[in-house]
Structure formats: C-alpha cells, structure tokens
C-alpha cells in the first residue's frame, strides 16, 4: 500500500471514530500505552548500546545521553571578544549543532539529535542528546534547556537560519518556551566575510580541510542522516546512527576549532601581520559594518604592507558610479581582494574617520594610478575639494580628468553611464560656482562719496 493510501485510511478511521464518539457520547478508544512504552524502551536500549550512551528515563519520556571525555582546547576569550561579533569574554559559550529528519524548519521536521559543547577552563566538553522515539521529544527538550544558561552565547554554523529556528518551533509544538540565551554567534557569515576568498565553498567540512587542516576521515553524508533515523524507528539496526553521532560530534568540535583558529590568527596585531591580506580585507569589512572604523583601517594598513594580495574566485563588487555589467564583466581584471580594492576601502575609511587630507591624498593616488577605480578616484577628489576645501575650480578640474576617462571608455565601447550622468550634474553645479566666484571678484567696489 502506498503512503498516500495508508494516510487516507488512517484519516478515514479517525473520522469514523470521531463520528462514533459524537453519536454514542463515549470518547474514542485510546491506543495501548503499554505497547508504546515497551516499543520506546526497546528503541532506547538498542540506541544507547550502539552509541555507547546512557538511557535516562523520566515522567516525560526518555533520551540517550552521550558524553565522551573532554579534550584540551585553549581559546583566549579576551582576544576572541575583540573580533567582529565576538561574544563578551565573561559569558559561557555553547557550541550547538543538530541532526534532523529533514531540511525544513516546519512542524514536520524533528531534531532527533542535539550536540553541544562548552568550555571548562582550557578543556572542551561535549554532550549529545538523542531522541529514541518521537514520543520522547519532551524529555530531550527538557534536558537541552538545562544545558543552556540564560547568560550564554550560542555558537552555530548556519544556526540562525536553521538549527535554532527549528528548535524554537519544536519547543512551541511542545507548548513551552525555548531556552533563553544572551546572544548568538553564527560562524557561517563570519567565514564568508573573512575566509571565503580562499575556500572552495563555505561548507563546514570544507572549512575543516582547507582552513583548519583537519582530516575527518570516513563520514556520513548529510542527505543520508534522515533516512538512517527513519530506518531505525521502523525497527532497523542502530549501528547506522552511531556514524551519525560521530558526524555530529565532529561538527560541534569543528565549531570550537574554528573559534580557536580565528582567535589565534586574527586576535592580535602581531598575528594579523602574518595573516593573508584577503583575510585582513574581510576582517576590515566586518569591522566597518559594525562601525569600528579605526580597527578596520588598521587591518587595511597591515594588508597593504604585507605585499601581494591573493585573488578570489568571486568577482569584484559593483564599483561606485559604474554599471553592474561593468563591474561583473569577466574581462575586468580587478577582484575583491586585489590591491586597488584595498586602496579604495582605505580611502573611504580615511574620509569616514575625518582624516580629510589623508583621504584626498589617497583618492588622488588612486585616480592618477589608472585602472577601473580611476574615474571614481577623480569624483571623490572633486567631492573633497568642493565640500571640504571650498575649491570649486579644483573640483571642476578633477571632473574634467574624469571626463577623459569616460570618453576613453566610450571609444572602447564600454560606456559608464552612471559616471557620465554624475559628471554632467557635477560639472554644471561647479561651473555655476566658479562663474559666481569670478563675478564677485570682478564686481567694482563702491567708494563712498
């Protein structure tokens, strides 16, 4: 019988029982709770034996707890707190990862395994909670809530988008509130901002091999995990879930390793001088996003001192005053982490922190250096001369230099319409200012009689 037919039969039986109860006034028959309890206990015993765990049973049901020996893993919390989005140094960190029956966060998806890790001094302690059967979910959720202090920060990998929303929905389905916590550090955006330029992709396993230098060895693929759990519930062997437990254990351990790597490689100025310039460029953008412009500027200064910058497979971001096609054209040689991009970021930050003279010199160097940013450089020079130096004549000359770049682009068939439109408006305004200033200077002075 197909799943659709089986579901239809079950719905028909439920409707029949409901109608019978309404007609006779007697409640519908309850399932044999003793049979269900015996089935859950059998699943729990087999699961605990397969994963070398302990079955903990209570009024709300039971769960299997796995807690291997802790391992040494030192992280300087003060240095870690100084990184973008870093948790305060005095709060506990809870690294968390789930294994689920699907990839959605709706009511039909269940987290049957929750792994988490915390620091006890310089040692990392890991615990895993497994749900032997669906009826045991309340017990596992109760146990998880006891492991997350109210002042703790969660550390996840894509946990903001998947793991934690799923757990919140499961708590709501159980008619209780999710555990309160003080903050959430999702390491996926952190990796994308800082390390993505030198990774094949941003998957956690790729981070392990290409960034952390960790070889996990034989491992279960994520798409296999829901099927293994469902096979176990149908009476299959629990040995397949032992590999899922090892997979989850390594995922949680890698969250801790990634925090330690970030702290060791980027936590101090001396460490940053040995870091790849692309990492420093990403770190600068992360600091700038948080408004920590001085720290962002320090990162860029170090990156420019360290020499050549590695290229990223990602194309450069849309340049100011250029079309999207201009910026994403495969023939464009510049990439996000090239030296010109760092110089542009530095010039923007100099202006943002109020160092106008340094910003003017930086934009002038970019403008006379040629390349895809030259036109932008002359526009920025014009802005500073007009609004800060009160020098409309100098700003107008900078616009004329940008006009030459736009004209050459037209000749090569690569028009820059946004640049041309900006220059047209800016030239008209500056020409009026220059003319007004000349008129005022040539106006005769009235001599009183």
KOLTOR-306822 format. One record per residue (C-alpha): residue number from 1; residue in one letter; chain; x, y negated, z negated. Coordinates in nm, 3 decimals, always signed. Each point is the difference from the previous one (the first is absolute). Layout:
REM KOLTOR-306822
ATOM     n   res   chain         u         v         w
ATOM   NUM     A       A         X         Y         Z
...
***
This chain:
REM KOLTOR-306822
ATOM     n   res   chain         u         v         w
ATOM     1     X       A    +0.000    +0.000    +0.000
ATOM     2     X       A    +0.135    -0.342    +0.091
ATOM     3     X       A    +0.063    -0.267    -0.261
ATOM     4     X       A    -0.284    -0.211    +0.140
ATOM     5     X       A    -0.248    +0.289    -0.026
ATOM     6     X       A    +0.121    +0.086    -0.351
ATOM     7     X       A    -0.046    -0.361    -0.109
ATOM     8     X       A    -0.347    -0.008    +0.155
ATOM     9     X       A    -0.099    +0.314    -0.189
ATOM    10     X       A    +0.123    -0.148    -0.328
ATOM    11     X       A    -0.192    -0.324    +0.054
ATOM    12     X       A    -0.314    +0.196    +0.083
ATOM    13     X       A    +0.036    +0.205    -0.320
ATOM    14     X       A    +0.044    -0.314    -0.208
ATOM    15     X       A    -0.310    -0.160    +0.153
ATOM    16     X       A    -0.199    +0.319    -0.063
ATOM    17     X       A    +0.112    +0.010    -0.365
ATOM    18     X       A    -0.085    -0.370    -0.043
ATOM    19     X       A    -0.348    +0.046    +0.148
ATOM    20     X       A    -0.059    +0.310    -0.213
ATOM    21     X       A    +0.104    -0.186    -0.314
ATOM    22     X       A    -0.234    -0.289    +0.083
ATOM    23     X       A    -0.291    +0.242    +0.060
ATOM    24     X       A    +0.047    +0.213    -0.311
ATOM    25     X       A    +0.144    -0.258    -0.236
ATOM    26     X       A    +0.296    +0.227    -0.082
ATOM    27     X       A    +0.362    -0.119    +0.062
ATOM    28     X       A    +0.193    +0.176    +0.276
ATOM    29     X       A    +0.219    +0.294    -0.112
ATOM    30     X       A    +0.350    -0.090    -0.111
ATOM    31     X       A    +0.304    +0.180    +0.141
ATOM    32     X       A    +0.176    +0.261    -0.210
ATOM    33     X       A    +0.244    -0.220    -0.197
ATOM    34     X       A    +0.172    +0.310    -0.139
ATOM    35     X       A    +0.085    +0.118    +0.352
ATOM    36     X       A    +0.131    -0.345    +0.087
ATOM    37     X       A    +0.213    -0.012    -0.316
ATOM    38     X       A    +0.145    +0.343    +0.067
ATOM    39     X       A    +0.083    -0.102    +0.358
ATOM    40     X       A    +0.170    -0.322    -0.110
ATOM    41     X       A    +0.199    +0.181    -0.267
ATOM    42     X       A    +0.122    +0.254    +0.255
ATOM    43     X       A    +0.107    -0.279    +0.239
ATOM    44     X       A    +0.175    -0.185    -0.283
ATOM    45     X       A    +0.194    +0.306    -0.118
ATOM    46     X       A    +0.115    +0.085    +0.352
ATOM    47     X       A    +0.098    -0.360    +0.069
ATOM    48     X       A    +0.190    -0.044    -0.328
ATOM    49     X       A    +0.193    +0.321    +0.060
ATOM    50     X       A    +0.092    -0.096    +0.358
ATOM    51     X       A    +0.129    -0.350    -0.086
ATOM    52     X       A    +0.155    +0.088    -0.337
ATOM    53     X       A    -0.242    -0.231    -0.179
ATOM    54     X       A    -0.227    +0.000    -0.305
ATOM    55     X       A    -0.378    +0.024    +0.014
ATOM    56     X       A    -0.153    -0.249    -0.241
ATOM    57     X       A    -0.372    +0.055    -0.060
ATOM    58     X       A    -0.249    -0.221    -0.181
ATOM    59     X       A    -0.371    -0.095    -0.011
ATOM    60     X       A    +0.024    -0.194    +0.329
ATOM    61     X       A    +0.170    +0.287    +0.182
ATOM    62     X       A    +0.361    +0.096    +0.053
ATOM    63     X       A    +0.307    -0.101    +0.195
ATOM    64     X       A    +0.346    +0.135    +0.062
ATOM    65     X       A    +0.291    -0.208    -0.126
ATOM    66     X       A    +0.351    +0.037    +0.144
ATOM    67     X       A    +0.289    -0.177    -0.173
ATOM    68     X       A    +0.355    +0.094    +0.102
ATOM    69     X       A    +0.306    -0.120    -0.186
ATOM    70     X       A    +0.079    -0.371    +0.031
ATOM    71     X       A    +0.301    -0.112    +0.205
ATOM    72     X       A    +0.246    -0.289    -0.043
ATOM    73     X       A    -0.090    -0.297    +0.222
ATOM    74     X       A    +0.128    -0.339    -0.109
ATOM    75     X       A    -0.169    -0.321    +0.119
ATOM    76     X       A    +0.097    -0.345    -0.125
ATOM    77     X       A    -0.343    -0.150    -0.067
ATOM    78     X       A    +0.128    -0.356    -0.029
ATOM    79     X       A    +0.155    +0.014    +0.348
ATOM    80     X       A    -0.303    +0.179    +0.140
ATOM    81     X       A    -0.232    -0.269    -0.138
ATOM    82     X       A    +0.191    -0.262    +0.201
ATOM    83     X       A    -0.093    +0.159    +0.333
ATOM    84     X       A    -0.316    -0.107    +0.188
ATOM    85     X       A    -0.316    +0.138    -0.161
ATOM    86     X       A    +0.213    +0.155    -0.272
ATOM    87     X       A    -0.177    +0.105    -0.318
ATOM    88     X       A    +0.096    -0.179    -0.324
ATOM    89     X       A    +0.292    +0.166    -0.174
ATOM    90     X       A    -0.189    +0.072    -0.321
ATOM    91     X       A    -0.300    +0.194    +0.138
ATOM    92     X       A    -0.017    +0.376    +0.065
ATOM    93     X       A    +0.005    +0.123    +0.360
ATOM    94     X       A    -0.217    +0.292    +0.112
ATOM    95     X       A    +0.098    +0.148    +0.338
ATOM    96     X       A    -0.313    +0.164    +0.139
ATOM    97     X       A    -0.092    +0.215    +0.299
ATOM    98     X       A    -0.304    +0.214    +0.082
ATOM    99     X       A    -0.079    +0.302    +0.216
ATOM   100     X       A    -0.355    +0.001    +0.132
ATOM   101     X       A    -0.256    +0.198    +0.195
ATOM   102     X       A    +0.004    -0.256    +0.284
ATOM   103     X       A    +0.134    -0.330    +0.124
ATOM   104     X       A    -0.308    -0.213    -0.071
ATOM   105     X       A    -0.086    -0.178    -0.327
ATOM   106     X       A    -0.374    +0.073    +0.010
ATOM   107     X       A    -0.207    +0.208    -0.238
ATOM   108     X       A    +0.082    +0.326    +0.179
ATOM   109     X       A    +0.376    -0.022    -0.056
ATOM   110     X       A    +0.140    +0.131    -0.329
ATOM   111     X       A    +0.347    -0.037    -0.152
ATOM   112     X       A    +0.070    +0.353    -0.119
ATOM   113     X       A    +0.360    -0.075    -0.102
ATOM   114     X       A    +0.135    -0.316    -0.165
ATOM   115     X       A    +0.371    -0.028    -0.063
ATOM   116     X       A    +0.157    -0.280    -0.200
ATOM   117     X       A    +0.334    -0.088    -0.148
ATOM   118     X       A    +0.117    -0.233    -0.276
ATOM   119     X       A    +0.331    -0.104    -0.148
ATOM   120     X       A    +0.107    +0.097    -0.349
ATOM   121     X       A    +0.319    -0.196    -0.047
ATOM   122     X       A    +0.230    +0.098    +0.285
ATOM   123     X       A    -0.189    +0.323    +0.078
ATOM   124     X       A    -0.288    +0.048    +0.241
ATOM   125     X       A    -0.287    +0.219    -0.122
ATOM   126     X       A    -0.251    +0.147    +0.244
ATOM   127     X       A    -0.342    +0.154    -0.062
ATOM   128     X       A    -0.253    +0.150    +0.243
ATOM   129     X       A    -0.369    +0.058    -0.063
ATOM   130     X       A    -0.185    +0.250    +0.218
ATOM   131     X       A    -0.374    +0.059    +0.028
ATOM   132     X       A    -0.079    +0.375    +0.017
ATOM   133     X       A    -0.356    -0.061    +0.123
ATOM   134     X       A    -0.226    -0.295    +0.084
ATOM   135     X       A    -0.186    +0.039    -0.328
ATOM   136     X       A    +0.327    -0.070    -0.187
ATOM   137     X       A    +0.048    -0.348    +0.143
ATOM   138     X       A    -0.125    -0.187    -0.314
ATOM   139     X       A    +0.261    +0.176    -0.214
ATOM   140     X       A    +0.282    -0.090    +0.237
ATOM   141     X       A    -0.115    -0.362    +0.021
ATOM   142     X       A    -0.011    -0.022    -0.380
ATOM   143     X       A    +0.358    +0.132    -0.020
ATOM   144     X       A    +0.121    -0.245    +0.265
ATOM   145     X       A    -0.156    -0.296    -0.182
ATOM   146     X       A    +0.202    +0.087    -0.311
ATOM   147     X       A    +0.325    -0.019    +0.199
ATOM   148     X       A    -0.044    -0.357    +0.135
ATOM   149     X       A    +0.057    -0.267    -0.269
ATOM   150     X       A    -0.197    -0.322    +0.035
ATOM   151     X       A    +0.322    -0.203    +0.036
ATOM   152     X       A    +0.155    +0.234    +0.259
ATOM   153     X       A    +0.076    -0.074    +0.365
ATOM   154     X       A    -0.085    +0.267    +0.256
ATOM   155     X       A    +0.267    +0.083    +0.260
ATOM   156     X       A    -0.134    +0.168    +0.315
ATOM   157     X       A    +0.065    +0.041    +0.371
ATOM   158     X       A    -0.306    -0.126    +0.186
ATOM   159     X       A    -0.182    +0.033    -0.329
ATOM   160     X       A    -0.181    -0.330    +0.032
ATOM   161     X       A    -0.165    +0.119    +0.317
ATOM   162     X       A    -0.060    +0.366    -0.083
ATOM   163     X       A    +0.101    +0.167    -0.328
ATOM   164     X       A    -0.133    -0.248    -0.252
ATOM   165     X       A    -0.326    -0.091    +0.185
ATOM   166     X       A    -0.071    +0.373    +0.026
ATOM   167     X       A    +0.055    +0.053    -0.373
ATOM   168     X       A    -0.217    -0.304    -0.080
ATOM   169     X       A    -0.280    +0.150    +0.209
ATOM   170     X       A    +0.034    +0.334    -0.181
ATOM   171     X       A    -0.027    -0.172    -0.339
ATOM   172     X       A    -0.309    -0.182    +0.121
ATOM   173     X       A    -0.151    +0.325    +0.122
ATOM   174     X       A    +0.055    +0.131    -0.355
ATOM   175     X       A    -0.171    -0.312    -0.136
ATOM   176     X       A    +0.301    -0.137    -0.182
ATOM   177     X       A    +0.246    -0.283    +0.051
ATOM   178     X       A    +0.339    +0.058    +0.155
ATOM   179     X       A    +0.302    -0.046    -0.231
ATOM   180     X       A    +0.099    -0.361    -0.052
ATOM   181     X       A    +0.355    -0.095    +0.102
ATOM   182     X       A    +0.194    -0.325    +0.017
ATOM   183     X       A    +0.129    +0.010    +0.358
ATOM   184     X       A    +0.062    +0.207    +0.310
ATOM   185     X       A    +0.324    +0.019    +0.200
ATOM   186     X       A    -0.065    +0.162    +0.338
ATOM   187     X       A    +0.339    +0.089    +0.147
ATOM   188     X       A    -0.124    +0.046    +0.359
ATOM   189     X       A    -0.023    -0.377    +0.072
ATOM   190     X       A    +0.334    -0.046    -0.179
ATOM   191     X       A    +0.168    +0.256    +0.228
ATOM   192     X       A    -0.158    -0.151    +0.310
ATOM   193     X       A    +0.120    -0.350    -0.085
ATOM   194     X       A    +0.356    +0.087    -0.098
ATOM   195     X       A    +0.111    +0.337    +0.140
ATOM   196     X       A    -0.227    +0.068    +0.298
ATOM   197     X       A    +0.245    -0.153    +0.249
ATOM   198     X       A    +0.237    +0.296    -0.042
ATOM   199     X       A    -0.251    +0.283    -0.047
ATOM   200     X       A    -0.163    +0.217    +0.264
ATOM   201     X       A    -0.335    -0.053    -0.172
ATOM   202     X       A    -0.126    -0.096    -0.345
ATOM   203     X       A    -0.110    +0.344    -0.123
ATOM   204     X       A    +0.123    +0.097    -0.345
ATOM   205     X       A    +0.182    +0.305    +0.134
ATOM   206     X       A    +0.184    -0.220    +0.251
ATOM   207     X       A    +0.097    -0.235    -0.282
ATOM   208     X       A    +0.139    +0.296    -0.191
ATOM   209     X       A    +0.221    +0.124    +0.282
ATOM   210     X       A    +0.106    -0.323    +0.174
ATOM   211     X       A    +0.019    -0.242    -0.294
ATOM   212     X       A    +0.049    +0.207    -0.317
ATOM   213     X       A    +0.200    +0.283    +0.157
ATOM   214     X       A    -0.219    +0.267    -0.160
ATOM   215     X       A    -0.059    +0.331    +0.183
ATOM   216     X       A    -0.324    +0.145    -0.131
ATOM   217     X       A    +0.033    +0.334    +0.179
ATOM   218     X       A    -0.297    +0.218    +0.101
ATOM   219     X       A    -0.320    -0.186    -0.078
ATOM   220     X       A    -0.372    +0.022    +0.066
ATOM   221     X       A    -0.143    -0.247    +0.253
ATOM   222     X       A    -0.264    -0.240    -0.125
ATOM   223     X       A    -0.266    +0.123    +0.242
ATOM   224     X       A    +0.025    +0.352    -0.148
ATOM   225     X       A    -0.069    -0.101    -0.359
ATOM   226     X       A    -0.383    -0.032    +0.005
ATOM   227     X       A    -0.034    +0.337    +0.171
ATOM   228     X       A    +0.219    +0.172    -0.257
ATOM   229     X       A    -0.212    -0.127    -0.286
ATOM   230     X       A    -0.326    +0.098    +0.168
ATOM   231     X       A    +0.139    +0.348    +0.071
ATOM   232     X       A    +0.085    +0.032    -0.370
ATOM   233     X       A    -0.354    -0.098    -0.102
ATOM   234     X       A    -0.138    +0.265    +0.233
ATOM   235     X       A    +0.200    +0.266    -0.183
ATOM   236     X       A    +0.330    -0.018    +0.186
ATOM   237     X       A    +0.345    +0.022    -0.152
ATOM   238     X       A    +0.127    -0.284    -0.220
ATOM   239     X       A    +0.354    +0.040    +0.134
ATOM   240     X       A    -0.068    -0.253    +0.276
ATOM   241     X       A    -0.080    -0.262    -0.262
ATOM   242     X       A    +0.338    +0.055    -0.167
ATOM   243     X       A    +0.159    -0.154    +0.310
ATOM   244     X       A    -0.247    -0.290    -0.020
ATOM   245     X       A    +0.104    -0.058    -0.362
ATOM   246     X       A    +0.367    -0.011    +0.104
ATOM   247     X       A    -0.089    -0.242    +0.281
ATOM   248     X       A    -0.178    -0.232    -0.243
ATOM   249     X       A    +0.284    +0.029    -0.250
ATOM   250     X       A    +0.250    -0.120    +0.263
ATOM   251     X       A    -0.230    -0.285    +0.107
ATOM   252     X       A    -0.017    -0.135    -0.354
ATOM   253     X       A    +0.374    +0.046    -0.050
ATOM   254     X       A    +0.065    -0.193    +0.322
ATOM   255     X       A    -0.196    -0.298    -0.130
ATOM   256     X       A    +0.239    -0.016    -0.294
ATOM   257     X       A    +0.303    +0.049    +0.226
ATOM   258     X       A    -0.119    -0.284    +0.225
ATOM   259     X       A    -0.030    -0.237    -0.295
ATOM   260     X       A    +0.350    +0.097    -0.114
ATOM   261     X       A    +0.138    -0.051    +0.353
ATOM   262     X       A    -0.158    -0.346    +0.034
ATOM   263     X       A    +0.133    -0.107    -0.338
ATOM   264     X       A    +0.351    +0.132    +0.067
ATOM   265     X       A    +0.036    -0.141    +0.352
ATOM   266     X       A    -0.190    -0.331    -0.026
ATOM   267     X       A    -0.035    -0.076    -0.369
ATOM   268     X       A    +0.301    -0.233    -0.028
ATOM   269     X       A    +0.190    -0.250    +0.215
ATOM   270     X       A    +0.314    +0.215    +0.002
ATOM   271     X       A    -0.201    +0.299    +0.123
ATOM   272     X       A    -0.167    -0.205    +0.273
ATOM   273     X       A    +0.335    -0.092    +0.150
ATOM   274     X       A    +0.041    +0.369    +0.087
ATOM   275     X       A    -0.355    +0.043    +0.133
ATOM   276     X       A    -0.091    +0.003    +0.373
ATOM   277     X       A    -0.094    -0.344    +0.127
ATOM   278     X       A    -0.336    +0.133    +0.119
ATOM   279     X       A    -0.086    +0.103    -0.358
ATOM   280     X       A    +0.090    -0.349    -0.120
ATOM   281     X       A    -0.215    -0.158    +0.272
ATOM   282     X       A    -0.297    +0.208    -0.113
ATOM   283     X       A    +0.071    -0.081    -0.364
ATOM   284     X       A    +0.010    -0.371    +0.087
ATOM   285     X       A    -0.339    +0.021    +0.169
ATOM   286     X       A    -0.143    +0.178    -0.304
ATOM   287     X       A    +0.133    -0.271    -0.233
ATOM   288     X       A    -0.131    -0.274    +0.230
ATOM   289     X       A    -0.346    +0.161    +0.004
ATOM   290     X       A    -0.004    -0.036    -0.380
ATOM   291     X       A    +0.118    -0.361    +0.011
ATOM   292     X       A    +0.346    +0.086    -0.140
ATOM   293     X       A    +0.175    -0.200    +0.270
ATOM   294     X       A    +0.335    -0.052    -0.172
ATOM   295     X       A    +0.046    +0.375    -0.041
ATOM   296     X       A    -0.106    +0.052    +0.362
ATOM   297     X       A    +0.256    -0.257    +0.110
ATOM   298     X       A    +0.274    +0.175    -0.199
ATOM   299     X       A    -0.081    +0.328    +0.178
ATOM   300     X       A    +0.024    -0.164    +0.341
ATOM   301     X       A    +0.329    -0.170    -0.085
ATOM   302     X       A    +0.148    +0.337    -0.100
ATOM   303     X       A    -0.140    +0.168    +0.312
ATOM   304     X       A    +0.160    -0.262    +0.225
ATOM   305     X       A    +0.333    +0.043    -0.178
ATOM   306     X       A    +0.008    +0.380    +0.035
ATOM   307     X       A    +0.045    +0.004    +0.376
ATOM   308     X       A    -0.196    +0.164    +0.282
ATOM   309     X       A    -0.363    +0.083    -0.062
ATOM   310     X       A    -0.146    +0.332    +0.102
ATOM   311     X       A    -0.276    -0.004    +0.255
ATOM   312     X       A    -0.346    +0.132    -0.072
ATOM   313     X       A    -0.218    +0.204    +0.232
ATOM   314     X       A    -0.275    -0.248    -0.084
ATOM   315     X       A    -0.031    -0.300    +0.233
ATOM   316     X       A    +0.045    -0.348    -0.137
ATOM   317     X       A    -0.289    -0.187    -0.154
ATOM   318     X       A    -0.183    -0.260    +0.207
ATOM   319     X       A    +0.228    -0.300    +0.017
ATOM   320     X       A    -0.138    -0.337    -0.094
ATOM   321     X       A    -0.140    -0.184    +0.304
ATOM   322     X       A    +0.037    +0.296    +0.238
ATOM   323     X       A    -0.266    +0.225    +0.142
ATOM   324     X       A    -0.051    +0.350    -0.136
ATOM   325     X       A    +0.110    +0.142    +0.333
ATOM   326     X       A    +0.324    -0.199    -0.024
ATOM   327     X       A    +0.081    +0.144    -0.341
ATOM   328     X       A    -0.092    +0.359    +0.076
ATOM   329     X       A    +0.155    +0.023    +0.347
ATOM   330     X       A    +0.231    +0.307    +0.003
ATOM   331     X       A    +0.264    -0.203    +0.182
ATOM   332     X       A    +0.032    -0.239    -0.295
ATOM   333     X       A    +0.335    +0.085    -0.160
ATOM   334     X       A    -0.078    -0.135    -0.347
ATOM   335     X       A    -0.135    +0.227    -0.272
ATOM   336     X       A    -0.126    -0.071    -0.345
ATOM   337     X       A    +0.328    +0.057    -0.174
ATOM   338     X       A    +0.239    -0.159    +0.248
ATOM   339     X       A    +0.220    -0.285    -0.105
ATOM   340     X       A    -0.211    -0.267    +0.170
ATOM   341     X       A    -0.303    +0.116    -0.194
ATOM   342     X       A    +0.191    -0.029    -0.327
ATOM   343     X       A    +0.114    -0.351    +0.091
ATOM   344     X       A    -0.359    -0.102    +0.076
ATOM   345     X       A    -0.124    +0.141    -0.331
ATOM   346     X       A    +0.279    -0.181    -0.181
ATOM   347     X       A    -0.083    -0.332    +0.169
ATOM   348     X       A    -0.366    +0.031    -0.092
ATOM   349     X       A    +0.083    +0.077    -0.361
ATOM   350     X       A    +0.241    -0.292    -0.025
ATOM   351     X       A    -0.279    -0.234    +0.101
ATOM   352     X       A    -0.244    +0.171    -0.235
ATOM   353     X       A    +0.224    -0.046    -0.304
ATOM   354     X       A    +0.050    -0.367    +0.085
ATOM   355     X       A    +0.355    +0.012    +0.139
ATOM   356     X       A    -0.091    -0.215    +0.301
ATOM   357     X       A    +0.353    -0.093    +0.107
ATOM   358     X       A    +0.111    +0.365    -0.005
ATOM   359     X       A    -0.317    +0.099    +0.185
ATOM   360     X       A    +0.066    -0.261    +0.269
ATOM   361     X       A    +0.354    +0.125    +0.050
ATOM   362     X       A    -0.119    +0.363    +0.011
ATOM   363     X       A    -0.270    -0.070    +0.259
ATOM   364     X       A    +0.243    -0.206    +0.207
ATOM   365     X       A    +0.246    +0.291    +0.007
ATOM   366     X       A    -0.279    +0.234    +0.113
ATOM   367     X       A    -0.110    -0.243    +0.270
ATOM   368     X       A    +0.344    -0.054    +0.153
ATOM   369     X       A    +0.080    +0.371    -0.029
ATOM   370     X       A    -0.247    +0.093    +0.272
ATOM   371     X       A    -0.206    +0.318    -0.003
ATOM   372     X       A    -0.369    +0.058    -0.056
ATOM   373     X       A    -0.010    -0.229    -0.305
ATOM   374     X       A    +0.160    -0.306    +0.164
ATOM   375     X       A    -0.331    -0.163    +0.091
ATOM   376     X       A    -0.132    +0.059    -0.350
ATOM   377     X       A    +0.321    -0.147    -0.139
ATOM   378     X       A    -0.043    -0.327    +0.191
ATOM   379     X       A    -0.364    -0.026    -0.110
ATOM   380     X       A    +0.102    +0.043    -0.364
ATOM   381     X       A    +0.275    -0.258    +0.042
ATOM   382     X       A    -0.261    -0.239    +0.140
ATOM   383     X       A    -0.229    +0.060    -0.298
ATOM   384     X       A    +0.268    -0.079    -0.256
ATOM   385     X       A    +0.122    -0.306    +0.187
ATOM   386     X       A    -0.353    -0.135    +0.040
ATOM   387     X       A    -0.145    +0.070    -0.343
ATOM   388     X       A    +0.305    +0.002    -0.230
ATOM   389     X       A    +0.255    -0.225    +0.168
ATOM   390     X       A    -0.257    -0.241    +0.149
ATOM   391     X       A    +0.192    +0.017    +0.327
ATOM   392     X       A    -0.255    +0.030    +0.285
ATOM   393     X       A    +0.264    -0.074    +0.263
ATOM   394     X       A    +0.215    +0.290    -0.116
ATOM   395     X       A    -0.307    +0.224    -0.020
ATOM   396     X       A    -0.094    -0.099    +0.356
ATOM   397     X       A    +0.347    +0.094    +0.121
ATOM   398     X       A    -0.036    +0.341    -0.167
ATOM   399     X       A    -0.329    +0.046    +0.184
ATOM   400     X       A    +0.172    -0.080    +0.330
ATOM   401     X       A    +0.255    +0.272    -0.074
ATOM   402     X       A    -0.284    +0.245    -0.067
ATOM   403     X       A    -0.158    -0.112    +0.329
ATOM   404     X       A    +0.310    +0.120    +0.180
ATOM   405     X       A    -0.038    +0.345    -0.152
ATOM   406     X       A    -0.370    +0.016    +0.095
ATOM   407     X       A    +0.085    -0.108    +0.355
ATOM   408     X       A    +0.262    +0.275    +0.038
ATOM   409     X       A    -0.254    +0.254    -0.131
ATOM   410     X       A    -0.250    -0.114    +0.265
ATOM   411     X       A    +0.264    +0.032    +0.269
ATOM   412     X       A    +0.068    +0.361    -0.110
ATOM   413     X       A    -0.371    +0.082    +0.002
ATOM   414     X       A    -0.024    +0.029    -0.380
ATOM   415     X       A    -0.211    -0.296    -0.097
ATOM   416     X       A    -0.036    -0.096    -0.367
ATOM   417     X       A    -0.344    -0.163    -0.002
ATOM   418     X       A    -0.021    -0.057    -0.376
ATOM   419     X       A    +0.341    -0.166    -0.002
ATOM   420     X       A    -0.098    -0.218    +0.297
ATOM   421     X       A    -0.330    -0.104    -0.162
ATOM   422     X       A    +0.172    -0.089    -0.327
ATOM   423     X       A    +0.265    -0.203    +0.181
ATOM   424     X       A    -0.262    -0.188    +0.200
ATOM   425     X       A    -0.185    -0.113    -0.312
ATOM   426     X       A    +0.318    -0.072    -0.190
ATOM   427     X       A    +0.156    -0.206    +0.283
ATOM   428     X       A    -0.308    -0.221    +0.034
ATOM   429     X       A    -0.008    -0.074    -0.373
ATOM   430     X       A    +0.374    -0.065    -0.023
ATOM   431     X       A    -0.002    -0.219    +0.312
ATOM   432     X       A    -0.266    -0.220    -0.160
ATOM   433     X       A    +0.202    -0.024    -0.321
ATOM   434     X       A    +0.317    -0.094    +0.187
ATOM   435     X       A    -0.188    -0.259    +0.208
ATOM   436     X       A    -0.164    -0.152    -0.310
ATOM   437     X       A    +0.336    -0.022    -0.175
ATOM   438     X       A    +0.155    -0.177    +0.300
ATOM   439     X       A    -0.294    -0.243    +0.019
ATOM   440     X       A    +0.037    -0.087    -0.365
ATOM   441     X       A    +0.374    -0.052    +0.036
ATOM   442     X       A    -0.046    -0.229    +0.304
ATOM   443     X       A    -0.284    -0.207    -0.151
ATOM   444     X       A    +0.120    -0.364    -0.051
ATOM   445     X       A    +0.023    -0.117    -0.355
ATOM   446     X       A    -0.224    -0.297    -0.075
ATOM   447     X       A    +0.201    -0.289    -0.146
ATOM   448     X       A    -0.202    -0.225    -0.230
ATOM   449     X       A    -0.013    -0.366    +0.097
***
